[in-house]
């Protein structure tokens, strides 16, 4: 049994039942190995839990950390890059993000780390809206609405057919981005009688 197999099994438990159910004996039983196999790869349960957090940091945080240093030239493209980090779910995992968020309710240190990641994601969105020409206050509110919408979809376990999701994507963009992203020569929906 490899270290990776233990982490994968623990991650499934974390995502389905929460950190309180990530227990050595339960995992050993599930994997049909002895408890000693666990200690061949990990020094303690805390070591396994730290490995789970590293999975979250790698898949769900690193894409956003990488965007921190990006020079925001094209706000719409930057916004698209941020949203695609979530929507493409590669490597981002909504289930892992929610599981870590729930776990953070039991740990002040982890709660602070999750808050810092939330702040970074929102700050990136604010930068995108600012680069599109929105004033500071509007950028903050649009960033929050965008982020809360995305987290809310995950929290509700909202599922829809990918074709339906693609169908609504332009309308979501229109609602979230507003009229500033329209070409100057194109009439607004109201002016066009829509």
Order of alpha helices (4+ residues) and beta strands (2+ residues): alpha-alpha-alpha-alpha-alpha-alpha-alpha-alpha-alpha-alpha
